[in-house]
Amino acid sequence: HQSPDLAAFLADYLRFHAAPHDGPVAEVVGEAIRRVRDQTIDVPRAALLDSPDEVLRGFARRLEDGWFIRDLRRARPGDGMPIGRFGPRTPLARAGQEFVFAYGSRTRWQRVKTWFTGR
């Protein structure tokens, strides 16, 4: 997540491209990518099957075991989802128009197969 709206993004982007090249875009480019990759705040699908949150519960019920869900509805600049946690072919899903996302795990064999075959 970079900005709450297009106007804020454009202002942040222009600030980033002018000296001293700082601001929210610089922070996301420089630090947030690593932070998102290292976070362990994803919730296994099974833990949300009885969630009081209607969106999370419904989304979890549509997924299979082995999926992890990240709720970004209250995201701040720099928050995100590790889309490649299980390699370049990690399956992804979104809960409709909500900022709730999921990624599926892949076995070690599936990751090795992708490395050799590209599929």
A tleap script that builds the chain and sets N, CA, C and O, in Angstrom:
source leaprc.protein.ff14SB
mol = sequence {
  NHIE GLN SER PRO ASP LEU ALA ALA PHE LEU
  ALA ASP TYR LEU ARG PHE HIE ALA ALA PRO
  HIE ASP GLY PRO VAL ALA GLU VAL VAL GLY
  GLU ALA ILE ARG ARG VAL ARG ASP GLN THR
  ILE ASP VAL PRO ARG ALA ALA LEU LEU ASP
  SER PRO ASP GLU VAL LEU ARG GLY PHE ALA
  ARG ARG LEU GLU ASP GLY TRP PHE ILE ARG
  ASP LEU ARG ARG ALA ARG PRO GLY ASP GLY
  MET PRO ILE GLY ARG PHE GLY PRO ARG THR
  PRO LEU ALA ARG ALA GLY GLN GLU PHE VAL
  PHE ALA TYR GLY SER ARG THR ARG TRP GLN
  ARG VAL LYS THR TRP PHE THR GLY CARG
}
set mol.1.N position { 0.857 -1.169 0.000 }
set mol.1.CA position { 0.000 0.000 0.000 }
set mol.1.C position { 0.898 1.226 0.000 }
set mol.1.O position { 1.804 1.340 0.826 }
set mol.2.N position { 0.649 2.128 -0.914 }
set mol.2.CA position { 1.491 3.314 -1.017 }
set mol.2.C position { 0.788 4.557 -0.476 }
set mol.2.O position { 1.359 5.280 0.341 }
set mol.3.N position { -0.422 4.812 -0.915 }
set mol.3.CA position { -1.114 6.053 -0.558 }
set mol.3.C position { -2.614 5.788 -0.450 }
set mol.3.O position { -3.132 4.866 -1.078 }
set mol.4.N position { -3.317 6.609 0.358 }
set mol.4.CA position { -4.756 6.395 0.510 }
set mol.4.C position { -5.576 6.762 -0.726 }
set mol.4.O position { -6.683 6.255 -0.904 }
set mol.5.N position { -5.043 7.641 -1.584 }
set mol.5.CA position { -5.776 8.039 -2.784 }
set mol.5.C position { -4.794 8.548 -3.838 }
set mol.5.O position { -3.599 8.681 -3.573 }
set mol.6.N position { -5.306 8.829 -5.023 }
set mol.6.CA position { -4.458 9.245 -6.140 }
set mol.6.C position { -3.782 10.593 -5.888 }
set mol.6.O position { -2.618 10.773 -6.244 }
set mol.7.N position { -4.486 11.529 -5.287 }
set mol.7.CA position { -3.903 12.851 -5.017 }
set mol.7.C position { -2.709 12.732 -4.069 }
set mol.7.O position { -1.671 13.355 -4.293 }
set mol.8.N position { -2.855 11.939 -3.023 }
set mol.8.CA position { -1.749 11.744 -2.079 }
set mol.8.C position { -0.580 11.048 -2.762 }
set mol.8.O position { 0.576 11.397 -2.523 }
set mol.9.N position { -0.873 10.059 -3.615 }
set mol.9.CA position { 0.197 9.368 -4.322 }
set mol.9.C position { 0.975 10.330 -5.221 }
set mol.9.O position { 2.206 10.319 -5.224 }
set mol.10.N position { 0.261 11.159 -5.983 }
set mol.10.CA position { 0.946 12.100 -6.878 }
set mol.10.C position { 1.807 13.079 -6.092 }
set mol.10.O position { 2.927 13.379 -6.505 }
set mol.11.N position { 1.307 13.579 -4.972 }
set mol.11.CA position { 2.104 14.492 -4.143 }
set mol.11.C position { 3.351 13.781 -3.610 }
set mol.11.O position { 4.445 14.345 -3.632 }
set mol.12.N position { 3.187 12.544 -3.131 }
set mol.12.CA position { 4.320 11.773 -2.616 }
set mol.12.C position { 5.314 11.456 -3.718 }
set mol.12.O position { 6.525 11.508 -3.504 }
set mol.13.N position { 4.806 11.130 -4.893 }
set mol.13.CA position { 5.665 10.790 -6.028 }
set mol.13.C position { 6.505 12.002 -6.451 }
set mol.13.O position { 7.706 11.873 -6.692 }
set mol.14.N position { 5.878 13.171 -6.540 }
set mol.14.CA position { 6.613 14.381 -6.905 }
set mol.14.C position { 7.659 14.726 -5.849 }
set mol.14.O position { 8.757 15.169 -6.187 }
set mol.15.N position { 7.330 14.527 -4.583 }
set mol.15.CA position { 8.297 14.776 -3.508 }
set mol.15.C position { 9.486 13.833 -3.639 }
set mol.15.O position { 10.627 14.238 -3.419 }
set mol.16.N position { 9.227 12.588 -3.995 }
set mol.16.CA position { 10.286 11.593 -4.145 }
set mol.16.C position { 11.240 11.966 -5.275 }
set mol.16.O position { 12.442 11.725 -5.168 }
set mol.17.N position { 10.725 12.551 -6.356 }
set mol.17.CA position { 11.559 12.881 -7.510 }
set mol.17.C position { 12.247 14.236 -7.412 }
set mol.17.O position { 12.974 14.626 -8.326 }
set mol.18.N position { 12.033 14.947 -6.335 }
set mol.18.CA position { 12.728 16.214 -6.113 }
set mol.18.C position { 13.690 16.024 -4.942 }
set mol.18.O position { 13.419 15.252 -4.022 }
set mol.19.N position { 14.813 16.737 -4.987 }
set mol.19.CA position { 15.776 16.655 -3.880 }
set mol.19.C position { 15.083 17.065 -2.589 }
set mol.19.O position { 14.309 18.022 -2.606 }
set mol.20.N position { 15.315 16.414 -1.515 }
set mol.20.CA position { 16.317 15.385 -1.214 }
set mol.20.C position { 15.830 13.949 -1.412 }
set mol.20.O position { 16.381 13.028 -0.808 }
set mol.21.N position { 14.818 13.742 -2.238 }
set mol.21.CA position { 14.326 12.401 -2.591 }
set mol.21.C position { 13.901 11.602 -1.356 }
set mol.21.O position { 14.363 10.483 -1.136 }
set mol.22.N position { 13.030 12.186 -0.574 }
set mol.22.CA position { 12.550 11.508 0.625 }
set mol.22.C position { 11.031 11.405 0.597 }
set mol.22.O position { 10.409 11.651 -0.437 }
set mol.23.N position { 10.445 11.050 1.704 }
set mol.23.CA position { 8.996 10.961 1.804 }
set mol.23.C position { 8.503 9.531 1.787 }
set mol.23.O position { 9.299 8.592 1.818 }
set mol.24.N position { 7.188 9.365 1.738 }
set mol.24.CA position { 6.592 8.028 1.801 }
set mol.24.C position { 7.020 7.087 0.680 }
set mol.24.O position { 7.187 5.892 0.924 }
set mol.25.N position { 7.201 7.581 -0.527 }
set mol.25.CA position { 7.613 6.697 -1.626 }
set mol.25.C position { 9.022 6.170 -1.362 }
set mol.25.O position { 9.291 4.989 -1.579 }
set mol.26.N position { 9.909 7.025 -0.902 }
set mol.26.CA position { 11.270 6.593 -0.591 }
set mol.26.C position { 11.271 5.542 0.510 }
set mol.26.O position { 12.034 4.577 0.453 }
set mol.27.N position { 10.421 5.728 1.510 }
set mol.27.CA position { 10.343 4.767 2.614 }
set mol.27.C position { 9.850 3.412 2.115 }
set mol.27.O position { 10.396 2.374 2.491 }
set mol.28.N position { 8.826 3.418 1.275 }
set mol.28.CA position { 8.289 2.157 0.767 }
set mol.28.C position { 9.323 1.464 -0.116 }
set mol.28.O position { 9.540 0.259 0.015 }
set mol.29.N position { 9.960 2.209 -1.009 }
set mol.29.CA position { 10.963 1.623 -1.899 }
set mol.29.C position { 12.156 1.093 -1.107 }
set mol.29.O position { 12.677 0.018 -1.403 }
set mol.30.N position { 12.584 1.853 -0.099 }
set mol.30.CA position { 13.794 1.479 0.628 }
set mol.30.C position { 13.619 0.458 1.727 }
set mol.30.O position { 14.499 -0.380 1.924 }
set mol.31.N position { 12.519 0.498 2.448 }
set mol.31.CA position { 12.390 -0.334 3.632 }
set mol.31.C position { 11.192 -1.276 3.636 }
set mol.31.O position { 11.297 -2.407 4.111 }
set mol.32.N position { 10.068 -0.829 3.117 }
set mol.32.CA position { 8.823 -1.583 3.282 }
set mol.32.C position { 8.840 -2.930 2.584 }
set mol.32.O position { 8.241 -3.883 3.083 }
set mol.33.N position { 9.495 -3.035 1.467 }
set mol.33.CA position { 9.512 -4.305 0.733 }
set mol.33.C position { 10.115 -5.403 1.606 }
set mol.33.O position { 9.576 -6.507 1.683 }
set mol.34.N position { 11.221 -5.102 2.257 }
set mol.34.CA position { 11.864 -6.081 3.138 }
set mol.34.C position { 10.986 -6.366 4.362 }
set mol.34.O position { 10.856 -7.514 4.786 }
set mol.35.N position { 10.392 -5.325 4.919 }
set mol.35.CA position { 9.537 -5.493 6.098 }
set mol.35.C position { 8.332 -6.389 5.779 }
set mol.35.O position { 7.997 -7.278 6.561 }
set mol.36.N position { 7.686 -6.156 4.640 }
set mol.36.CA position { 6.523 -6.966 4.244 }
set mol.36.C position { 6.943 -8.414 4.044 }
set mol.36.O position { 6.237 -9.331 4.464 }
set mol.37.N position { 8.074 -8.621 3.412 }
set mol.37.CA position { 8.554 -9.981 3.160 }
set mol.37.C position { 8.806 -10.728 4.468 }
set mol.37.O position { 8.527 -11.924 4.556 }
set mol.38.N position { 9.323 -10.047 5.478 }
set mol.38.CA position { 9.699 -10.690 6.730 }
set mol.38.C position { 8.572 -10.792 7.750 }
set mol.38.O position { 8.713 -11.495 8.750 }
set mol.39.N position { 7.457 -10.105 7.518 }
set mol.39.CA position { 6.354 -10.141 8.473 }
set mol.39.C position { 5.728 -11.526 8.537 }
set mol.39.O position { 5.714 -12.268 7.554 }
set mol.40.N position { 5.217 -11.854 9.702 }
set mol.40.CA position { 4.525 -13.128 9.887 }
set mol.40.C position { 3.120 -12.867 10.436 }
set mol.40.O position { 2.679 -13.534 11.372 }
set mol.41.N position { 2.429 -11.901 9.851 }
set mol.41.CA position { 1.097 -11.541 10.336 }
set mol.41.C position { -0.016 -12.203 9.526 }
set mol.41.O position { -1.195 -11.949 9.774 }
set mol.42.N position { 0.340 -13.035 8.573 }
set mol.42.CA position { -0.662 -13.714 7.766 }
set mol.42.C position { -1.368 -14.765 8.620 }
set mol.42.O position { -0.752 -15.419 9.462 }
set mol.43.N position { -2.651 -14.910 8.390 }
set mol.43.CA position { -3.458 -15.829 9.182 }
set mol.43.C position { -3.790 -17.044 8.319 }
set mol.43.O position { -4.271 -16.887 7.197 }
set mol.44.N position { -3.541 -18.255 8.826 }
set mol.44.CA position { -3.931 -19.441 8.053 }
set mol.44.C position { -5.439 -19.461 7.836 }
set mol.44.O position { -6.211 -19.081 8.717 }
set mol.45.N position { -5.829 -19.890 6.702 }
set mol.45.CA position { -7.239 -19.944 6.316 }
set mol.45.C position { -8.094 -20.615 7.372 }
set mol.45.O position { -9.177 -20.120 7.685 }
set mol.46.N position { -7.639 -21.732 7.931 }
set mol.46.CA position { -8.429 -22.489 8.903 }
set mol.46.C position { -8.756 -21.667 10.151 }
set mol.46.O position { -9.795 -21.887 10.774 }
set mol.47.N position { -7.897 -20.734 10.522 }
set mol.47.CA position { -8.124 -19.920 11.716 }
set mol.47.C position { -9.243 -18.905 11.523 }
set mol.47.O position { -9.731 -18.341 12.502 }
set mol.48.N position { -9.656 -18.662 10.290 }
set mol.48.CA position { -10.684 -17.658 10.018 }
set mol.48.C position { -12.033 -18.248 9.623 }
set mol.48.O position { -12.958 -17.504 9.297 }
set mol.49.N position { -12.159 -19.546 9.645 }
set mol.49.CA position { -13.417 -20.180 9.243 }
set mol.49.C position { -14.585 -19.802 10.154 }
set mol.49.O position { -15.737 -19.813 9.718 }
set mol.50.N position { -14.300 -19.471 11.406 }
set mol.50.CA position { -15.342 -19.070 12.360 }
set mol.50.C position { -15.160 -17.625 12.805 }
set mol.50.O position { -15.623 -17.250 13.882 }
set mol.51.N position { -14.497 -16.814 11.998 }
set mol.51.CA position { -14.236 -15.418 12.346 }
set mol.51.C position { -15.544 -14.640 12.476 }
set mol.51.O position { -16.482 -14.877 11.715 }
set mol.52.N position { -15.614 -13.709 13.439 }
set mol.52.CA position { -16.797 -12.851 13.532 }
set mol.52.C position { -16.876 -11.850 12.380 }
set mol.52.O position { -17.937 -11.282 12.121 }
set mol.53.N position { -15.758 -11.634 11.691 }
set mol.53.CA position { -15.722 -10.718 10.552 }
set mol.53.C position { -16.292 -11.437 9.329 }
set mol.53.O position { -15.733 -12.434 8.871 }
set mol.54.N position { -17.388 -10.933 8.813 }
set mol.54.CA position { -18.094 -11.574 7.696 }
set mol.54.C position { -17.227 -11.717 6.452 }
set mol.54.O position { -17.266 -12.753 5.788 }
set mol.55.N position { -16.444 -10.690 6.126 }
set mol.55.CA position { -15.594 -10.719 4.937 }
set mol.55.C position { -14.522 -11.805 5.075 }
set mol.55.O position { -14.330 -12.607 4.162 }
set mol.56.N position { -13.828 -11.831 6.211 }
set mol.56.CA position { -12.768 -12.815 6.424 }
set mol.56.C position { -13.325 -14.237 6.451 }
set mol.56.O position { -12.740 -15.146 5.861 }
set mol.57.N position { -14.446 -14.427 7.129 }
set mol.57.CA position { -15.057 -15.750 7.228 }
set mol.57.C position { -15.478 -16.269 5.843 }
set mol.57.O position { -15.178 -17.408 5.486 }
set mol.58.N position { -16.170 -15.431 5.074 }
set mol.58.CA position { -16.616 -15.837 3.746 }
set mol.58.C position { -15.461 -16.124 2.811 }
set mol.58.O position { -15.504 -17.086 2.044 }
set mol.59.N position { -14.437 -15.306 2.867 }
set mol.59.CA position { -13.260 -15.498 2.020 }
set mol.59.C position { -12.548 -16.796 2.388 }
set mol.59.O position { -12.179 -17.572 1.507 }
set mol.60.N position { -12.356 -17.034 3.675 }
set mol.60.CA position { -11.677 -18.251 4.130 }
set mol.60.C position { -12.429 -19.495 3.695 }
set mol.60.O position { -11.810 -20.505 3.360 }
set mol.61.N position { -13.744 -19.439 3.695 }
set mol.61.CA position { -14.537 -20.604 3.307 }
set mol.61.C position { -14.446 -20.915 1.820 }
set mol.61.O position { -14.695 -22.048 1.410 }
set mol.62.N position { -14.091 -19.919 1.005 }
set mol.62.CA position { -13.938 -20.151 -0.440 }
set mol.62.C position { -12.573 -20.733 -0.792 }
set mol.62.O position { -12.394 -21.266 -1.887 }
set mol.63.N position { -11.616 -20.638 0.116 }
set mol.63.CA position { -10.257 -21.113 -0.140 }
set mol.63.C position { -10.072 -22.534 0.375 }
set mol.63.O position { -10.878 -23.040 1.156 }
set mol.64.N position { -8.992 -23.166 -0.079 }
set mol.64.CA position { -8.650 -24.513 0.378 }
set mol.64.C position { -7.619 -24.414 1.493 }
set mol.64.O position { -7.077 -23.341 1.757 }
set mol.65.N position { -7.352 -25.541 2.145 }
set mol.65.CA position { -6.295 -25.564 3.156 }
set mol.65.C position { -4.963 -25.190 2.510 }
set mol.65.O position { -4.757 -25.422 1.318 }
set mol.66.N position { -4.077 -24.620 3.291 }
set mol.66.CA position { -2.771 -24.238 2.778 }
set mol.66.C position { -2.698 -22.792 2.316 }
set mol.66.O position { -1.659 -22.361 1.816 }
set mol.67.N position { -3.790 -22.027 2.473 }
set mol.67.CA position { -3.791 -20.619 2.093 }
set mol.67.C position { -3.610 -19.748 3.331 }
set mol.67.O position { -4.007 -20.121 4.436 }
set mol.68.N position { -2.998 -18.573 3.123 }
set mol.68.CA position { -2.773 -17.601 4.190 }
set mol.68.C position { -3.429 -16.292 3.779 }
set mol.68.O position { -3.351 -15.889 2.618 }
set mol.69.N position { -4.072 -15.635 4.725 }
set mol.69.CA position { -4.850 -14.428 4.437 }
set mol.69.C position { -4.226 -13.225 5.127 }
set mol.69.O position { -3.795 -13.301 6.278 }
set mol.70.N position { -4.187 -12.109 4.397 }
set mol.70.CA position { -3.703 -10.844 4.962 }
set mol.70.C position { -4.769 -9.787 4.740 }
set mol.70.O position { -5.186 -9.530 3.610 }
set mol.71.N position { -5.201 -9.180 5.835 }
set mol.71.CA position { -6.232 -8.146 5.828 }
set mol.71.C position { -5.563 -6.782 5.732 }
set mol.71.O position { -4.891 -6.348 6.668 }
set mol.72.N position { -5.749 -6.103 4.598 }
set mol.72.CA position { -5.149 -4.779 4.388 }
set mol.72.C position { -6.204 -3.678 4.330 }
set mol.72.O position { -5.965 -2.620 3.749 }
set mol.73.N position { -7.352 -3.917 4.921 }
set mol.73.CA position { -8.411 -2.903 4.898 }
set mol.73.C position { -8.028 -1.659 5.688 }
set mol.73.O position { -8.535 -0.576 5.396 }
set mol.74.N position { -7.169 -1.779 6.658 }
set mol.74.CA position { -6.699 -0.624 7.427 }
set mol.74.C position { -5.204 -0.383 7.175 }
set mol.74.O position { -4.463 0.017 8.073 }
set mol.75.N position { -4.787 -0.636 5.946 }
set mol.75.CA position { -3.370 -0.538 5.594 }
set mol.75.C position { -2.856 0.883 5.719 }
set mol.75.O position { -3.564 1.856 5.458 }
set mol.76.N position { -1.605 0.968 6.125 }
set mol.76.CA position { -0.882 2.237 6.161 }
set mol.76.C position { 0.192 2.183 5.083 }
set mol.76.O position { 0.550 1.094 4.632 }
set mol.77.N position { 0.709 3.317 4.664 }
set mol.77.CA position { 1.779 3.286 3.662 }
set mol.77.C position { 2.911 2.357 4.110 }
set mol.77.O position { 3.410 2.442 5.233 }
set mol.78.N position { 3.291 1.480 3.202 }
set mol.78.CA position { 4.343 0.515 3.492 }
set mol.78.C position { 3.824 -0.867 3.829 }
set mol.78.O position { 4.598 -1.824 3.841 }
set mol.79.N position { 2.528 -1.000 4.105 }
set mol.79.CA position { 1.955 -2.320 4.353 }
set mol.79.C position { 1.755 -3.028 3.021 }
set mol.79.O position { 1.613 -2.372 1.988 }
set mol.80.N position { 1.742 -4.328 3.030 }
set mol.80.CA position { 1.544 -5.060 1.782 }
set mol.80.C position { 1.432 -6.546 2.020 }
set mol.80.O position { 1.232 -6.998 3.147 }
set mol.81.N position { 1.563 -7.303 0.939 }
set mol.81.CA position { 1.438 -8.748 0.987 }
set mol.81.C position { 2.628 -9.386 0.285 }
set mol.81.O position { 3.013 -8.939 -0.796 }
set mol.82.N position { 3.220 -10.422 0.877 }
set mol.82.CA position { 4.387 -11.075 0.255 }
set mol.82.C position { 3.958 -12.017 -0.864 }
set mol.82.O position { 3.809 -13.220 -0.649 }
set mol.83.N position { 3.763 -11.469 -2.050 }
set mol.83.CA position { 3.175 -12.261 -3.133 }
set mol.83.C position { 4.061 -13.392 -3.625 }
set mol.83.O position { 3.570 -14.302 -4.293 }
set mol.84.N position { 5.326 -13.363 -3.323 }
set mol.84.CA position { 6.218 -14.427 -3.781 }
set mol.84.C position { 6.758 -15.289 -2.663 }
set mol.84.O position { 7.818 -15.897 -2.812 }
set mol.85.N position { 6.058 -15.356 -1.549 }
set mol.85.CA position { 6.552 -16.106 -0.396 }
set mol.85.C position { 6.882 -17.555 -0.736 }
set mol.85.O position { 7.838 -18.108 -0.193 }
set mol.86.N position { 6.118 -18.175 -1.615 }
set mol.86.CA position { 6.355 -19.575 -1.979 }
set mol.86.C position { 6.841 -19.691 -3.417 }
set mol.86.O position { 6.541 -20.675 -4.093 }
set mol.87.N position { 7.581 -18.710 -3.887 }
set mol.87.CA position { 8.142 -18.760 -5.226 }
set mol.87.C position { 7.359 -17.924 -6.218 }
set mol.87.O position { 6.315 -17.365 -5.880 }
set mol.88.N position { 7.861 -17.837 -7.445 }
set mol.88.CA position { 7.264 -16.952 -8.445 }
set mol.88.C position { 5.886 -17.387 -8.936 }
set mol.88.O position { 5.192 -16.586 -9.563 }
set mol.89.N position { 5.475 -18.588 -8.684 }
set mol.89.CA position { 4.163 -19.072 -9.131 }
set mol.89.C position { 3.186 -19.216 -7.962 }
set mol.89.O position { 2.232 -19.989 -8.044 }
set mol.90.N position { 3.416 -18.483 -6.889 }
set mol.90.CA position { 2.535 -18.549 -5.724 }
set mol.90.C position { 1.119 -18.152 -6.134 }
set mol.90.O position { 0.930 -17.070 -6.689 }
set mol.91.N position { 0.112 -19.002 -5.876 }
set mol.91.CA position { -1.259 -18.638 -6.232 }
set mol.91.C position { -1.775 -17.511 -5.331 }
set mol.91.O position { -1.513 -17.497 -4.128 }
set mol.92.N position { -2.508 -16.573 -5.926 }
set mol.92.CA position { -3.021 -15.405 -5.212 }
set mol.92.C position { -4.530 -15.312 -5.370 }
set mol.92.O position { -5.095 -15.802 -6.348 }
set mol.93.N position { -5.179 -14.676 -4.391 }
set mol.93.CA position { -6.623 -14.462 -4.456 }
set mol.93.C position { -6.958 -13.170 -3.725 }
set mol.93.O position { -6.195 -12.699 -2.882 }
set mol.94.N position { -8.123 -12.601 -4.067 }
set mol.94.CA position { -8.607 -11.388 -3.419 }
set mol.94.C position { -10.078 -11.567 -3.073 }
set mol.94.O position { -10.831 -12.204 -3.810 }
set mol.95.N position { -10.474 -10.997 -1.947 }
set mol.95.CA position { -11.860 -11.092 -1.480 }
set mol.95.C position { -12.697 -10.018 -2.156 }
set mol.95.O position { -13.030 -9.010 -1.533 }
set mol.96.N position { -13.039 -10.220 -3.414 }
set mol.96.CA position { -13.855 -9.264 -4.157 }
set mol.96.C position { -13.178 -7.911 -4.264 }
set mol.96.O position { -12.026 -7.826 -4.687 }
set mol.97.N position { -13.889 -6.839 -3.881 }
set mol.97.CA position { -13.340 -5.485 -3.937 }
set mol.97.C position { -12.662 -5.079 -2.629 }
set mol.97.O position { -12.066 -4.004 -2.552 }
set mol.98.N position { -12.745 -5.915 -1.614 }
set mol.98.CA position { -12.129 -5.621 -0.317 }
set mol.98.C position { -10.613 -5.734 -0.431 }
set mol.98.O position { -10.094 -6.444 -1.292 }
set mol.99.N position { -9.916 -5.031 0.441 }
set mol.99.CA position { -8.460 -5.136 0.492 }
set mol.99.C position { -8.056 -6.273 1.428 }
set mol.99.O position { -7.332 -6.085 2.406 }
set mol.100.N position { -8.551 -7.448 1.088 }
set mol.100.CA position { -8.227 -8.678 1.817 }
set mol.100.C position { -7.693 -9.641 0.764 }
set mol.100.O position { -8.363 -9.933 -0.226 }
set mol.101.N position { -6.480 -10.129 0.994 }
set mol.101.CA position { -5.789 -10.934 -0.004 }
set mol.101.C position { -5.338 -12.256 0.603 }
set mol.101.O position { -5.266 -12.398 1.824 }
set mol.102.N position { -5.038 -13.211 -0.253 }
set mol.102.CA position { -4.551 -14.506 0.212 }
set mol.102.C position { -3.528 -15.046 -0.776 }
set mol.102.O position { -3.544 -14.719 -1.963 }
set mol.103.N position { -2.652 -15.869 -0.258 }
set mol.103.CA position { -1.709 -16.584 -1.111 }
set mol.103.C position { -1.655 -18.026 -0.644 }
set mol.103.O position { -1.752 -18.313 0.549 }
set mol.104.N position { -1.498 -18.927 -1.599 }
set mol.104.CA position { -1.478 -20.354 -1.311 }
set mol.104.C position { -0.063 -20.874 -1.179 }
set mol.104.O position { 0.855 -20.421 -1.864 }
set mol.105.N position { 0.094 -21.830 -0.287 }
set mol.105.CA position { 1.420 -22.425 -0.125 }
set mol.105.C position { 1.698 -23.379 -1.275 }
set mol.105.O position { 0.782 -23.874 -1.933 }
set mol.106.N position { 2.961 -23.621 -1.498 }
set mol.106.CA position { 3.391 -24.572 -2.519 }
set mol.106.C position { 4.388 -25.510 -1.864 }
set mol.106.O position { 5.175 -25.091 -1.014 }
set mol.107.N position { 4.359 -26.764 -2.250 }
set mol.107.CA position { 5.299 -27.735 -1.690 }
set mol.107.C position { 6.702 -27.448 -2.224 }
set mol.107.O position { 6.881 -26.765 -3.233 }
set mol.108.N position { 7.659 -27.976 -1.534 }
set mol.108.CA position { 9.050 -27.821 -1.981 }
set mol.108.C position { 9.204 -28.389 -3.391 }
set mol.108.O position { 9.902 -27.806 -4.221 }
set mol.109.N position { 8.560 -29.520 -3.666 }
set mol.109.CA position { 8.629 -30.128 -4.991 }
set mol.109.C position { 8.061 -29.193 -6.052 }
set mol.109.O position { 8.648 -29.067 -7.126 }
set mol.110.N position { 6.933 -28.532 -5.782 }
set mol.110.CA position { 6.344 -27.597 -6.739 }
set mol.110.C position { 7.291 -26.431 -7.012 }
set mol.110.O position { 7.403 -25.981 -8.152 }
set mol.111.N position { 7.966 -25.941 -5.987 }
set mol.111.CA position { 8.907 -24.829 -6.180 }
set mol.111.C position { 10.118 -25.263 -6.996 }
set mol.111.O position { 10.593 -24.512 -7.848 }
set mol.112.N position { 10.627 -26.483 -6.740 }
set mol.112.CA position { 11.769 -27.000 -7.503 }
set mol.112.C position { 11.368 -27.201 -8.960 }
set mol.112.O position { 12.129 -26.876 -9.872 }
set mol.113.N position { 10.173 -27.737 -9.172 }
set mol.113.CA position { 9.685 -27.955 -10.538 }
set mol.113.C position { 9.618 -26.617 -11.301 }
set mol.113.O position { 10.013 -26.551 -12.465 }
set mol.114.N position { 9.125 -25.565 -10.655 }
set mol.114.CA position { 9.064 -24.247 -11.281 }
set mol.114.C position { 10.452 -23.759 -11.623 }
set mol.114.O position { 10.668 -23.179 -12.687 }
set mol.115.N position { 11.393 -23.990 -10.727 }
set mol.115.CA position { 12.773 -23.533 -10.961 }
set mol.115.C position { 13.357 -24.195 -12.203 }
set mol.115.O position { 14.070 -23.552 -12.973 }
set mol.116.N position { 13.057 -25.483 -12.404 }
set mol.116.CA position { 13.608 -26.202 -13.561 }
set mol.116.C position { 12.812 -25.960 -14.846 }
set mol.116.O position { 13.394 -25.831 -15.923 }
set mol.117.N position { 11.486 -25.900 -14.733 }
set mol.117.CA position { 10.667 -25.855 -15.942 }
set mol.117.C position { 10.073 -24.488 -16.243 }
set mol.117.O position { 9.656 -24.226 -17.372 }
set mol.118.N position { 10.031 -23.610 -15.237 }
set mol.118.CA position { 9.400 -22.319 -15.426 }
set mol.118.C position { 7.889 -22.379 -15.270 }
set mol.118.O position { 7.211 -21.371 -15.470 }
set mol.119.N position { 7.351 -23.530 -14.920 }
set mol.119.CA position { 5.888 -23.684 -14.714 }
set mol.119.C position { 5.589 -24.119 -13.321 }
set mol.119.O position { 4.424 -24.299 -12.967 }
savepdb mol mol.pdb
quit
